Every structure is written in C-alpha cells, then in structure tokens.
Amino acid sequence: MKFIADMPISPRTTEFLNSLGYDAVRLNDLGMKCAEDEEIIEYAREHDYVIMTMDLDFGGLLALENLSKPSVIIFRLENPEVARINLILKEKLQQIEQDLKTGSIVIIEEFRVRVRELPI
C-alpha cells in the first residue's frame, strides 16, 4: 500500500510507515509542496496512493466529484503529535487496510475510527 502525506504530516511518519514495509512519501518529496487539493487528489488517483491529511476539505472534494478513489485518512486529533499518529497507524492500519484498498474515507479521532465507503 502506498501513502502520500499532506504537508502537516511529519516526515517522521512517512519514515515510520516505510519502516513497516509501506511505501510512503510526502508532497515535498514529489515537488508538490504548494499543490492544490484537487491536484493532490488527481495525482493520488493516477498513482494509487492513499492520502494522509488533517485537512477536512479532501472528503468534501471527493464527495462533490463522486469519486471512488483515492482513499483518504483524515486525522482529527486534539494533540496530533508524531508519536501518537505513528502509534495509531501501527495499531489501526491492518484493520482499515481493506477499506483503503476498495476506496474509503477513514477519519481517525481521539477515541474512534470512522470509515465511509466511497463514493459518498
């Protein structure tokens, strides 16, 4: 599974995912630091990436365009420290992996994980 991390996601999180055997990159790595959300969605669709973000706009854009891909993980945490995000990913990725493969928005909150199948 491949992940593309939006700007607020730490490089340490992509490094962590790579250490677990996933393919994870940041927008910076792709020369897309200033890319618009629509461009990120298109790139992720074309290259089969799951988007990781803290930006709620991605869900709205996917719904507006009635898209079934790419999948998006949205972190909605009061304290989005790198260690906490990495721990959550380690604990939850296997549980949500199939949802991500088929096309879903996964919202990770303080005490729960919500999955919405795409298209919305």
MOPAC internal coordinates of N, CA, C and O (Angstrom, degrees):
PM7 1SCF
backbone

  N    0.0000 0     0.00 0     0.00 0    0    0    0
  C    1.4457 1     0.00 0     0.00 0    1    0    0
  C    1.5234 1   108.44 1     0.00 0    2    1    0
  O    1.2310 1   121.44 1   -37.75 1    3    2    1
  N    1.3298 1   114.85 1   142.25 1    3    2    1
  C    1.4610 1   121.19 1  -176.70 1    5    3    2
  C    1.5229 1   110.20 1  -115.25 1    6    5    3
  O    1.2310 1   121.30 1   -41.49 1    7    6    5
  N    1.3257 1   115.11 1   138.51 1    7    6    5
  C    1.4609 1   121.65 1  -178.80 1    9    7    6
  C    1.5167 1   110.21 1  -124.19 1   10    9    7
  O    1.2310 1   121.25 1   -38.90 1   11   10    9
  N    1.3325 1   115.20 1   141.10 1   11   10    9
  C    1.4536 1   121.55 1   172.05 1   13   11   10
  C    1.5303 1   106.37 1  -120.09 1   14   13   11
  O    1.2310 1   120.92 1   -55.24 1   15   14   13
  N    1.3252 1   115.84 1   124.76 1   15   14   13
  C    1.4666 1   121.45 1  -174.48 1   17   15   14
  C    1.5202 1   110.68 1   -98.56 1   18   17   15
  O    1.2310 1   121.31 1   -54.11 1   19   18   17
  N    1.3247 1   115.09 1   125.89 1   19   18   17
  C    1.4571 1   122.56 1   174.59 1   21   19   18
  C    1.5361 1   108.51 1   -65.50 1   22   21   19
  O    1.2310 1   120.02 1   -15.56 1   23   22   21
  N    1.3080 1   117.57 1   164.44 1   23   22   21
  C    1.4666 1   122.68 1  -171.85 1   25   23   22
  C    1.5355 1   115.65 1   -53.58 1   26   25   23
  O    1.2310 1   117.91 1   139.34 1   27   26   25
  N    1.3267 1   121.59 1   -40.66 1   27   26   25
  C    1.4707 1   118.52 1  -178.07 1   29   27   26
  C    1.5352 1   114.22 1   -69.80 1   30   29   27
  O    1.2310 1   120.12 1   166.93 1   31   30   29
  N    1.3259 1   117.37 1   -13.07 1   31   30   29
  C    1.4658 1   120.54 1  -179.74 1   33   31   30
  C    1.5272 1   108.24 1   -80.26 1   34   33   31
  O    1.2310 1   121.04 1   -50.66 1   35   34   33
  N    1.3192 1   115.62 1   129.34 1   35   34   33
  C    1.4647 1   122.08 1  -174.82 1   37   35   34
  C    1.5311 1   112.79 1   -67.41 1   38   37   35
  O    1.2310 1   120.55 1   -32.96 1   39   38   37
  N    1.3384 1   116.55 1   147.04 1   39   38   37
  C    1.4641 1   119.70 1   172.13 1   41   39   38
  C    1.5255 1   111.52 1   -59.62 1   42   41   39
  O    1.2310 1   120.46 1   153.61 1   43   42   41
  N    1.3282 1   116.72 1   -26.39 1   43   42   41
  C    1.4719 1   119.01 1   178.65 1   45   43   42
  C    1.5239 1   111.10 1   -67.34 1   46   45   43
  O    1.2310 1   120.02 1   153.13 1   47   46   45
  N    1.3127 1   117.56 1   -26.87 1   47   46   45
  C    1.4674 1   119.83 1   176.33 1   49   47   46
  C    1.5251 1   110.68 1   -72.86 1   50   49   47
  O    1.2310 1   119.75 1   138.55 1   51   50   49
  N    1.3193 1   118.08 1   -41.45 1   51   50   49
  C    1.4663 1   118.59 1   177.01 1   53   51   50
  C    1.5227 1   110.46 1   -66.29 1   54   53   51
  O    1.2310 1   120.04 1   141.69 1   55   54   53
  N    1.3189 1   117.53 1   -38.31 1   55   54   53
  C    1.4686 1   120.68 1   176.02 1   57   55   54
  C    1.5242 1   110.48 1   -61.92 1   58   57   55
  O    1.2310 1   120.56 1   138.47 1   59   58   57
  N    1.3326 1   116.54 1   -41.53 1   59   58   57
  C    1.4565 1   121.70 1   178.96 1   61   59   58
  C    1.5341 1   110.51 1   -61.56 1   62   61   59
  O    1.2310 1   120.29 1   132.83 1   63   62   61
  N    1.3237 1   117.04 1   -47.17 1   63   62   61
  C    1.4658 1   120.20 1   179.17 1   65   63   62
  C    1.5242 1   111.37 1   -62.72 1   66   65   63
  O    1.2310 1   120.36 1   140.43 1   67   66   65
  N    1.3278 1   116.92 1   -39.57 1   67   66   65
  C    1.4626 1   119.99 1   176.41 1   69   67   66
  C    1.5253 1   111.14 1   -61.82 1   70   69   67
  O    1.2310 1   120.21 1   142.73 1   71   70   69
  N    1.3288 1   117.20 1   -37.27 1   71   70   69
  C    1.4732 1   120.60 1   179.05 1   73   71   70
  C    1.5290 1   111.69 1   -67.40 1   74   73   71
  O    1.2310 1   120.34 1   156.96 1   75   74   73
  N    1.3315 1   116.96 1   -23.04 1   75   74   73
  C    1.4685 1   121.48 1   177.33 1   77   75   74
  C    1.5329 1   111.82 1   -86.90 1   78   77   75
  O    1.2310 1   120.61 1   178.95 1   79   78   77
  N    1.3296 1   116.44 1    -1.05 1   79   78   77
  C    1.4572 1   120.43 1   177.83 1   81   79   78
  C    1.5202 1   115.17 1    98.89 1   82   81   79
  O    1.2310 1   120.50 1  -176.28 1   83   82   81
  N    1.3228 1   116.65 1     3.72 1   83   82   81
  C    1.4635 1   120.54 1   176.32 1   85   83   82
  C    1.5267 1   109.05 1   -87.44 1   86   85   83
  O    1.2310 1   120.64 1   -13.96 1   87   86   85
  N    1.3079 1   116.37 1   166.04 1   87   86   85
  C    1.4610 1   122.91 1   175.42 1   89   87   86
  C    1.5266 1   106.66 1  -105.26 1   90   89   87
  O    1.2310 1   120.27 1   -73.14 1   91   90   89
  N    1.3220 1   117.10 1   106.86 1   91   90   89
  C    1.4655 1   121.22 1  -176.49 1   93   91   90
  C    1.5206 1   110.34 1  -127.62 1   94   93   91
  O    1.2310 1   121.36 1   -46.29 1   95   94   93
  N    1.3397 1   115.00 1   133.71 1   95   94   93
  C    1.4631 1   121.47 1   178.08 1   97   95   94
  C    1.5232 1   108.55 1  -134.79 1   98   97   95
  O    1.2310 1   121.36 1   -19.08 1   99   98   97
  N    1.3241 1   115.00 1   160.92 1   99   98   97
  C    1.4685 1   120.97 1   174.63 1  101   99   98
  C    1.5224 1   108.57 1  -104.95 1  102  101   99
  O    1.2310 1   121.04 1   -20.04 1  103  102  101
  N    1.3120 1   115.61 1   159.96 1  103  102  101
  C    1.4608 1   119.75 1   177.91 1  105  103  102
  C    1.5237 1   111.00 1   -55.65 1  106  105  103
  O    1.2310 1   120.43 1   141.53 1  107  106  105
  N    1.3273 1   116.78 1   -38.47 1  107  106  105
  C    1.4753 1   121.37 1   177.55 1  109  107  106
  C    1.5218 1   111.39 1   -55.03 1  110  109  107
  O    1.2310 1   120.90 1   137.72 1  111  110  109
  N    1.3401 1   115.89 1   -42.28 1  111  110  109
  C    1.4650 1   121.06 1  -177.68 1  113  111  110
  C    1.5274 1   111.67 1   -61.55 1  114  113  111
  O    1.2310 1   120.92 1   154.26 1  115  114  113
  N    1.3231 1   115.84 1   -25.74 1  115  114  113
  C    1.4651 1   121.38 1  -176.64 1  117  115  114
  C    1.5239 1   112.63 1  -101.13 1  118  117  115
  O    1.2310 1   120.60 1  -174.45 1  119  118  117
  N    1.3410 1   116.46 1     5.55 1  119  118  117
  C    1.4575 1   120.31 1  -177.51 1  121  119  118
  C    1.5194 1   112.74 1    70.13 1  122  121  119
  O    1.2310 1   120.81 1  -151.99 1  123  122  121
  N    1.3462 1   116.06 1    28.01 1  123  122  121
  C    1.4647 1   120.96 1  -176.08 1  125  123  122
  C    1.5284 1   112.14 1  -117.56 1  126  125  123
  O    1.2310 1   120.24 1  -151.06 1  127  126  125
  N    1.3152 1   117.15 1    28.94 1  127  126  125
  C    1.4676 1   121.43 1  -176.34 1  129  127  126
  C    1.5240 1   112.56 1   -54.29 1  130  129  127
  O    1.2310 1   119.95 1   141.54 1  131  130  129
  N    1.3141 1   117.70 1   -38.46 1  131  130  129
  C    1.4678 1   121.49 1  -176.12 1  133  131  130
  C    1.5288 1   112.60 1  -104.53 1  134  133  131
  O    1.2310 1   120.25 1  -163.20 1  135  134  133
  N    1.3242 1   117.12 1    16.80 1  135  134  133
  C    1.4657 1   120.55 1  -177.22 1  137  135  134
  C    1.5252 1   111.37 1   -67.18 1  138  137  135
  O    1.2310 1   120.94 1   -35.48 1  139  138  137
  N    1.3121 1   115.82 1   144.52 1  139  138  137
  C    1.4643 1   122.62 1   173.90 1  141  139  138
  C    1.5276 1   108.66 1   -72.78 1  142  141  139
  O    1.2310 1   121.01 1   -23.70 1  143  142  141
  N    1.3321 1   115.67 1   156.30 1  143  142  141
  C    1.4640 1   120.34 1  -179.11 1  145  143  142
  C    1.5265 1   111.90 1   -55.67 1  146  145  143
  O    1.2310 1   120.04 1   139.97 1  147  146  145
  N    1.3249 1   117.53 1   -40.03 1  147  146  145
  C    1.4676 1   121.29 1   179.78 1  149  147  146
  C    1.5290 1   111.42 1   -61.68 1  150  149  147
  O    1.2310 1   120.48 1   141.51 1  151  150  149
  N    1.3336 1   116.68 1   -38.49 1  151  150  149
  C    1.4631 1   120.81 1   178.13 1  153  151  150
  C    1.5231 1   110.89 1   -66.63 1  154  153  151
  O    1.2310 1   120.80 1   140.66 1  155  154  153
  N    1.3232 1   116.07 1   -39.34 1  155  154  153
  C    1.4669 1   121.01 1   179.14 1  157  155  154
  C    1.5246 1   109.76 1   -64.49 1  158  157  155
  O    1.2310 1   120.51 1   135.94 1  159  158  157
  N    1.3203 1   116.63 1   -44.06 1  159  158  157
  C    1.4655 1   120.58 1   178.43 1  161  159  158
  C    1.5236 1   110.56 1   -60.50 1  162  161  159
  O    1.2310 1   120.16 1   133.79 1  163  162  161
  N    1.3108 1   117.30 1   -46.21 1  163  162  161
  C    1.4654 1   121.08 1  -179.48 1  165  163  162
  C    1.5311 1   111.08 1   -62.13 1  166  165  163
  O    1.2310 1   120.43 1   135.41 1  167  166  165
  N    1.3290 1   116.79 1   -44.59 1  167  166  165
  C    1.4644 1   120.26 1   179.03 1  169  167  166
  C    1.5304 1   110.38 1   -62.14 1  170  169  167
  O    1.2310 1   120.46 1   135.06 1  171  170  169
  N    1.3219 1   116.74 1   -44.94 1  171  170  169
  C    1.4684 1   120.72 1  -179.77 1  173  171  170
  C    1.5280 1   110.65 1   -62.50 1  174  173  171
  O    1.2310 1   119.81 1   139.54 1  175  174  173
  N    1.3129 1   117.96 1   -40.46 1  175  174  173
  C    1.4794 1   121.55 1   177.48 1  177  175  174
  C    1.5194 1   110.66 1   -62.46 1  178  177  175
  O    1.2310 1   120.59 1   132.92 1  179  178  177
  N    1.3149 1   116.47 1   -47.08 1  179  178  177
  C    1.4659 1   120.80 1  -176.31 1  181  179  178
  C    1.5231 1   112.47 1   -66.30 1  182  181  179
  O    1.2310 1   120.30 1   149.15 1  183  182  181
  N    1.3341 1   117.03 1   -30.85 1  183  182  181
  C    1.4616 1   120.94 1  -174.13 1  185  183  182
  C    1.5258 1   113.26 1  -112.62 1  186  185  183
  O    1.2310 1   120.22 1  -168.50 1  187  186  185
  N    1.3256 1   117.19 1    11.50 1  187  186  185
  C    1.4703 1   123.89 1   175.00 1  189  187  186
  C    1.5309 1   113.16 1    58.57 1  190  189  187
  O    1.2310 1   120.89 1  -132.74 1  191  190  189
  N    1.3267 1   115.91 1    47.26 1  191  190  189
  C    1.4646 1   122.02 1   175.80 1  193  191  190
  C    1.5217 1   110.53 1   -99.84 1  194  193  191
  O    1.2310 1   121.05 1   -29.19 1  195  194  193
  N    1.3264 1   115.60 1   150.81 1  195  194  193
  C    1.4577 1   123.41 1   166.38 1  197  195  194
  C    1.5231 1   106.02 1   -95.45 1  198  197  195
  O    1.2310 1   119.95 1   -49.44 1  199  198  197
  N    1.3159 1   117.70 1   130.56 1  199  198  197
  C    1.4634 1   121.71 1   179.50 1  201  199  198
  C    1.5215 1   109.31 1   -86.89 1  202  201  199
  O    1.2310 1   120.30 1   -47.43 1  203  202  201
  N    1.3269 1   117.04 1   132.57 1  203  202  201
  C    1.4682 1   122.90 1   171.80 1  205  203  202
  C    1.5217 1   107.46 1  -110.51 1  206  205  203
  O    1.2310 1   120.43 1   -49.65 1  207  206  205
  N    1.3251 1   116.78 1   130.35 1  207  206  205
  C    1.4586 1   119.84 1  -173.69 1  209  207  206
  C    1.5207 1   111.42 1  -156.41 1  210  209  207
  O    1.2310 1   121.27 1    -9.08 1  211  210  209
  N    1.3105 1   115.18 1   170.92 1  211  210  209
  C    1.4616 1   122.41 1   169.29 1  213  211  210
  C    1.5292 1   109.51 1  -116.74 1  214  213  211
  O    1.2310 1   120.93 1  -172.99 1  215  214  213
  N    1.3138 1   115.82 1     7.01 1  215  214  213
  C    1.4617 1   124.44 1  -174.52 1  217  215  214
  C    1.5273 1   110.29 1   -95.73 1  218  217  215
  O    1.2310 1   120.46 1   -63.02 1  219  218  217
  N    1.3210 1   116.73 1   116.98 1  219  218  217
  C    1.4615 1   121.52 1  -178.91 1  221  219  218
  C    1.5272 1   112.94 1   -70.70 1  222  221  219
  O    1.2310 1   119.86 1   164.14 1  223  222  221
  N    1.3149 1   117.88 1   -15.86 1  223  222  221
  C    1.4638 1   121.02 1  -177.37 1  225  223  222
  C    1.5288 1   113.11 1   -60.67 1  226  225  223
  O    1.2310 1   120.21 1   150.47 1  227  226  225
  N    1.3212 1   117.20 1   -29.53 1  227  226  225
  C    1.4654 1   119.75 1  -177.16 1  229  227  226
  C    1.5286 1   111.57 1   -60.56 1  230  229  227
  O    1.2310 1   120.22 1   136.79 1  231  230  229
  N    1.3192 1   117.18 1   -43.21 1  231  230  229
  C    1.4601 1   120.30 1   178.69 1  233  231  230
  C    1.5154 1   112.06 1   -60.28 1  234  233  231
  O    1.2310 1   120.70 1   136.95 1  235  234  233
  N    1.3179 1   116.27 1   -43.05 1  235  234  233
  C    1.4575 1   120.92 1   178.81 1  237  235  234
  C    1.5175 1   112.42 1   -64.19 1  238  237  235
  O    1.2310 1   120.50 1   139.17 1  239  238  237
  N    1.3194 1   116.64 1   -40.83 1  239  238  237
  C    1.4637 1   120.27 1   179.34 1  241  239  238
  C    1.5207 1   111.55 1   -65.76 1  242  241  239
  O    1.2310 1   120.32 1   138.78 1  243  242  241
  N    1.3276 1   116.99 1   -41.22 1  243  242  241
  C    1.4648 1   120.06 1   178.12 1  245  243  242
  C    1.5247 1   110.74 1   -63.73 1  246  245  243
  O    1.2310 1   120.59 1   139.46 1  247  246  245
  N    1.3300 1   116.47 1   -40.54 1  247  246  245
  C    1.4656 1   120.91 1   178.89 1  249  247  246
  C    1.5292 1   110.65 1   -66.69 1  250  249  247
  O    1.2310 1   120.32 1   135.58 1  251  250  249
  N    1.3193 1   116.99 1   -44.42 1  251  250  249
  C    1.4633 1   122.07 1  -178.68 1  253  251  250
  C    1.5276 1   111.73 1   -59.67 1  254  253  251
  O    1.2310 1   120.98 1   140.49 1  255  254  253
  N    1.3218 1   115.73 1   -39.51 1  255  254  253
  C    1.4668 1   120.95 1  -178.25 1  257  255  254
  C    1.5278 1   112.60 1   -90.66 1  258  257  255
  O    1.2310 1   120.12 1   178.07 1  259  258  257
  N    1.3490 1   117.37 1    -1.93 1  259  258  257
  C    1.4669 1   122.83 1   179.96 1  261  259  258
  C    1.5335 1   111.66 1    56.49 1  262  261  259
  O    1.2310 1   120.90 1  -137.07 1  263  262  261
  N    1.3347 1   115.88 1    42.93 1  263  262  261
  C    1.4590 1   121.56 1  -177.08 1  265  263  262
  C    1.5262 1   111.26 1   -88.43 1  266  265  263
  O    1.2310 1   120.88 1   -32.98 1  267  266  265
  N    1.3287 1   115.92 1   147.02 1  267  266  265
  C    1.4641 1   120.95 1   176.00 1  269  267  266
  C    1.5246 1   111.72 1  -102.30 1  270  269  267
  O    1.2310 1   120.17 1   172.06 1  271  270  269
  N    1.3068 1   117.27 1    -7.94 1  271  270  269
  C    1.4613 1   124.11 1   176.42 1  273  271  270
  C    1.5219 1   107.44 1  -147.65 1  274  273  271
  O    1.2310 1   118.62 1   -26.65 1  275  274  273
  N    1.2909 1   120.23 1   153.35 1  275  274  273
  C    1.4554 1   128.84 1     4.04 1  277  275  274
  C    1.5274 1   111.32 1   -84.16 1  278  277  275
  O    1.2310 1   121.46 1   -18.22 1  279  278  277
  N    1.3159 1   114.80 1   161.78 1  279  278  277
  C    1.4596 1   119.13 1   171.04 1  281  279  278
  C    1.5200 1   108.65 1   -73.61 1  282  281  279
  O    1.2310 1   121.28 1   -25.21 1  283  282  281
  N    1.3327 1   115.16 1   154.79 1  283  282  281
  C    1.4642 1   120.99 1  -178.76 1  285  283  282
  C    1.5182 1   108.96 1  -136.36 1  286  285  283
  O    1.2310 1   120.66 1   -44.92 1  287  286  285
  N    1.3247 1   116.34 1   135.08 1  287  286  285
  C    1.4633 1   122.41 1   169.07 1  289  287  286
  C    1.5199 1   106.31 1  -105.45 1  290  289  287
  O    1.2310 1   120.89 1   -58.73 1  291  290  289
  N    1.3310 1   115.90 1   121.27 1  291  290  289
  C    1.4636 1   121.46 1   179.20 1  293  291  290
  C    1.5237 1   108.26 1  -111.61 1  294  293  291
  O    1.2310 1   120.52 1   -58.90 1  295  294  293
  N    1.3239 1   116.62 1   121.10 1  295  294  293
  C    1.4662 1   121.77 1   177.57 1  297  295  294
  C    1.5207 1   108.97 1   -90.72 1  298  297  295
  O    1.2310 1   120.69 1   -56.38 1  299  298  297
  N    1.3277 1   116.29 1   123.62 1  299  298  297
  C    1.4689 1   122.50 1   176.95 1  301  299  298
  C    1.5221 1   107.14 1  -123.16 1  302  301  299
  O    1.2310 1   120.90 1  -105.52 1  303  302  301
  N    1.3075 1   115.88 1    74.48 1  303  302  301
  C    1.4598 1   122.09 1  -175.12 1  305  303  302
  C    1.5215 1   109.85 1  -116.03 1  306  305  303
  O    1.2310 1   120.62 1   -39.82 1  307  306  305
  N    1.3226 1   116.42 1   140.18 1  307  306  305
  C    1.4651 1   120.15 1   176.81 1  309  307  306
  C    1.5180 1   110.98 1   -64.59 1  310  309  307
  O    1.2310 1   120.77 1   143.81 1  311  310  309
  N    1.3173 1   116.13 1   -36.19 1  311  310  309
  C    1.4546 1   121.89 1  -177.74 1  313  311  310
  C    1.5302 1   108.38 1  -127.85 1  314  313  311
  O    1.2310 1   120.10 1   -94.97 1  315  314  313
  N    1.3352 1   117.41 1    85.03 1  315  314  313
  C    1.4625 1   120.40 1  -174.50 1  317  315  314
  C    1.5339 1   114.06 1   -83.03 1  318  317  315
  O    1.2310 1   120.77 1  -124.38 1  319  318  317
  N    1.3167 1   116.14 1    55.62 1  319  318  317
  C    1.4643 1   120.10 1   177.89 1  321  319  318
  C    1.5285 1   109.74 1   -68.26 1  322  321  319
  O    1.2310 1   120.92 1   -29.57 1  323  322  321
  N    1.3098 1   115.85 1   150.43 1  323  322  321
  C    1.4589 1   121.91 1  -177.85 1  325  323  322
  C    1.5262 1   111.19 1   -57.25 1  326  325  323
  O    1.2310 1   120.09 1   132.12 1  327  326  325
  N    1.3235 1   117.44 1   -47.88 1  327  326  325
  C    1.4673 1   120.36 1  -177.98 1  329  327  326
  C    1.5228 1   111.07 1   -59.72 1  330  329  327
  O    1.2310 1   120.55 1   141.79 1  331  330  329
  N    1.3095 1   116.55 1   -38.21 1  331  330  329
  C    1.4756 1   120.79 1   179.84 1  333  331  330
  C    1.5295 1   111.08 1   -68.47 1  334  333  331
  O    1.2310 1   120.24 1   134.38 1  335  334  333
  N    1.3118 1   117.14 1   -45.62 1  335  334  333
  C    1.4649 1   120.76 1   177.98 1  337  335  334
  C    1.5215 1   110.28 1   -60.79 1  338  337  335
  O    1.2310 1   120.35 1   135.49 1  339  338  337
  N    1.3235 1   116.93 1   -44.51 1  339  338  337
  C    1.4586 1   120.38 1  -179.55 1  341  339  338
  C    1.5245 1   111.57 1   -62.53 1  342  341  339
  O    1.2310 1   120.31 1   138.38 1  343  342  341
  N    1.3144 1   117.02 1   -41.62 1  343  342  341
  C    1.4642 1   120.94 1   178.72 1  345  343  342
  C    1.5304 1   110.57 1   -63.73 1  346  345  343
  O    1.2310 1   120.45 1   135.51 1  347  346  345
  N    1.3108 1   116.75 1   -44.49 1  347  346  345
  C    1.4696 1   120.45 1   178.55 1  349  347  346
  C    1.5267 1   110.28 1   -60.59 1  350  349  347
  O    1.2310 1   120.30 1   134.90 1  351  350  349
  N    1.3216 1   117.04 1   -45.10 1  351  350  349
  C    1.4634 1   120.01 1   179.02 1  353  351  350
  C    1.5216 1   111.11 1   -61.11 1  354  353  351
  O    1.2310 1   120.47 1   136.37 1  355  354  353
  N    1.3104 1   116.71 1   -43.63 1  355  354  353
  C    1.4667 1   120.42 1   179.44 1  357  355  354
  C    1.5267 1   110.82 1   -60.82 1  358  357  355
  O    1.2310 1   120.44 1   138.93 1  359  358  357
  N    1.3225 1   116.77 1   -41.07 1  359  358  357
  C    1.4655 1   121.45 1  -177.66 1  361  359  358
  C    1.5261 1   112.92 1   -76.48 1  362  361  359
  O    1.2310 1   119.53 1   147.31 1  363  362  361
  N    1.3200 1   118.51 1   -32.69 1  363  362  361
  C    1.4681 1   121.24 1  -168.96 1  365  363  362
  C    1.5262 1   116.12 1  -106.76 1  366  365  363
  O    1.2310 1   119.48 1   160.96 1  367  366  365
  N    1.3229 1   118.60 1   -19.04 1  367  366  365
  C    1.4647 1   119.11 1  -172.29 1  369  367  366
  C    1.5232 1   113.33 1   -58.87 1  370  369  367
  O    1.2310 1   120.05 1   137.56 1  371  370  369
  N    1.3235 1   117.51 1   -42.44 1  371  370  369
  C    1.4644 1   118.63 1  -179.75 1  373  371  370
  C    1.5247 1   111.25 1   -62.51 1  374  373  371
  O    1.2310 1   120.46 1   144.87 1  375  374  373
  N    1.3289 1   116.73 1   -35.13 1  375  374  373
  C    1.4688 1   120.86 1  -179.33 1  377  375  374
  C    1.5262 1   112.30 1   -68.88 1  378  377  375
  O    1.2310 1   120.39 1   147.55 1  379  378  377
  N    1.3190 1   116.86 1   -32.45 1  379  378  377
  C    1.4710 1   119.99 1  -175.08 1  381  379  378
  C    1.5286 1   112.86 1  -105.84 1  382  381  379
  O    1.2310 1   120.04 1  -178.74 1  383  382  381
  N    1.3147 1   117.53 1     1.26 1  383  382  381
  C    1.4639 1   120.95 1  -174.32 1  385  383  382
  C    1.5281 1   112.23 1   -58.03 1  386  385  383
  O    1.2310 1   119.87 1   134.46 1  387  386  385
  N    1.3201 1   117.86 1   -45.54 1  387  386  385
  C    1.4663 1   120.03 1  -179.46 1  389  387  386
  C    1.5289 1   111.12 1   -64.56 1  390  389  387
  O    1.2310 1   120.72 1   140.67 1  391  390  389
  N    1.3325 1   116.23 1   -39.33 1  391  390  389
  C    1.4709 1   119.73 1   176.76 1  393  391  390
  C    1.5230 1   110.70 1   -59.91 1  394  393  391
  O    1.2310 1   120.62 1   138.40 1  395  394  393
  N    1.3268 1   116.41 1   -41.60 1  395  394  393
  C    1.4615 1   120.58 1  -179.62 1  397  395  394
  C    1.5263 1   111.05 1   -67.10 1  398  397  395
  O    1.2310 1   120.34 1   142.86 1  399  398  397
  N    1.3257 1   116.95 1   -37.14 1  399  398  397
  C    1.4646 1   120.39 1  -179.76 1  401  399  398
  C    1.5238 1   111.94 1   -67.11 1  402  401  399
  O    1.2310 1   120.28 1   144.98 1  403  402  401
  N    1.3283 1   117.07 1   -35.02 1  403  402  401
  C    1.4648 1   119.96 1  -176.64 1  405  403  402
  C    1.5224 1   113.11 1   -87.96 1  406  405  403
  O    1.2310 1   120.22 1   165.21 1  407  406  405
  N    1.3301 1   117.19 1   -14.79 1  407  406  405
  C    1.4589 1   121.63 1   178.33 1  409  407  406
  C    1.5091 1   112.49 1   108.22 1  410  409  407
  O    1.2310 1   120.68 1   -80.12 1  411  410  409
  N    1.3281 1   116.30 1    99.88 1  411  410  409
  C    1.4658 1   121.62 1  -177.64 1  413  411  410
  C    1.5200 1   110.82 1  -151.55 1  414  413  411
  O    1.2310 1   121.95 1   -21.16 1  415  414  413
  N    1.3232 1   113.88 1   158.84 1  415  414  413
  C    1.4559 1   120.93 1   165.95 1  417  415  414
  C    1.5196 1   105.83 1  -102.53 1  418  417  415
  O    1.2310 1   120.58 1   -56.56 1  419  418  417
  N    1.3187 1   116.49 1   123.44 1  419  418  417
  C    1.4621 1   122.11 1   179.24 1  421  419  418
  C    1.5208 1   107.33 1  -112.35 1  422  421  419
  O    1.2310 1   120.92 1   -59.35 1  423  422  421
  N    1.3143 1   115.84 1   120.65 1  423  422  421
  C    1.4625 1   120.98 1   179.79 1  425  423  422
  C    1.5195 1   107.85 1  -107.38 1  426  425  423
  O    1.2310 1   121.07 1   -62.25 1  427  426  425
  N    1.3255 1   115.56 1   117.75 1  427  426  425
  C    1.4590 1   121.56 1  -179.59 1  429  427  426
  C    1.5177 1   108.05 1  -101.71 1  430  429  427
  O    1.2310 1   121.39 1   -65.96 1  431  430  429
  N    1.3327 1   114.96 1   114.04 1  431  430  429
  C    1.4581 1   122.26 1  -179.59 1  433  431  430
  C    1.5223 1   108.89 1  -110.79 1  434  433  431
  O    1.2310 1   120.95 1     1.02 1  435  434  433
  N    1.3162 1   115.79 1  -178.98 1  435  434  433
  C    1.4648 1   121.11 1  -176.80 1  437  435  434
  C    1.5257 1   113.16 1   -52.04 1  438  437  435
  O    1.2310 1   120.61 1   130.79 1  439  438  437
  N    1.3322 1   116.44 1   -49.21 1  439  438  437
  C    1.4580 1   119.08 1  -172.02 1  441  439  438
  C    1.5187 1   113.89 1  -126.38 1  442  441  439
  O    1.2310 1   120.39 1  -165.70 1  443  442  441
  N    1.3247 1   116.86 1    14.30 1  443  442  441
  C    1.4551 1   118.61 1   177.68 1  445  443  442
  C    1.5191 1   110.98 1  -158.76 1  446  445  443
  O    1.2310 1   122.21 1   -16.53 1  447  446  445
  N    1.3185 1   113.37 1   163.47 1  447  446  445
  C    1.4578 1   121.73 1   176.06 1  449  447  446
  C    1.5264 1   106.72 1  -124.43 1  450  449  447
  O    1.2310 1   120.98 1   -53.75 1  451  450  449
  N    1.3313 1   115.74 1   126.25 1  451  450  449
  C    1.4661 1   120.79 1   178.12 1  453  451  450
  C    1.5204 1   109.27 1  -111.02 1  454  453  451
  O    1.2310 1   120.95 1   -41.12 1  455  454  453
  N    1.3239 1   115.78 1   138.88 1  455  454  453
  C    1.4564 1   121.43 1  -179.89 1  457  455  454
  C    1.5242 1   108.49 1  -122.50 1  458  457  455
  O    1.2310 1   120.97 1   -52.17 1  459  458  457
  N    1.3243 1   115.76 1   127.83 1  459  458  457
  C    1.4708 1   122.25 1   175.27 1  461  459  458
  C    1.5201 1   107.63 1  -120.79 1  462  461  459
  O    1.2310 1   121.00 1   -61.53 1  463  462  461
  N    1.3086 1   115.69 1   118.47 1  463  462  461
  C    1.4549 1   120.79 1   179.95 1  465  463  462
  C    1.5297 1   109.95 1   -70.09 1  466  465  463
  O    1.2310 1   121.02 1   -40.11 1  467  466  465
  N    1.3222 1   115.66 1   139.89 1  467  466  465
  C    1.4611 1   121.62 1   176.84 1  469  467  466
  C    1.5258 1   109.96 1   -93.48 1  470  469  467
  O    1.2310 1   118.64 1   -28.99 1  471  470  469
  N    1.3133 1   120.20 1   151.01 1  471  470  469
  C    1.4568 1   125.95 1    -4.50 1  473  471  470
  C    1.5226 1   111.37 1   -75.06 1  474  473  471
  O    1.2310 1   121.46 1   -23.95 1  475  474  473
  N    1.3185 1   114.80 1   156.05 1  475  474  473
  C    1.4668 1   120.89 1  -179.42 1  477  475  474
  C    1.5181 1   108.39 1   -89.69 1  478  477  475
  O    1.2310 1   120.10 1   180.00 1  479  478  477

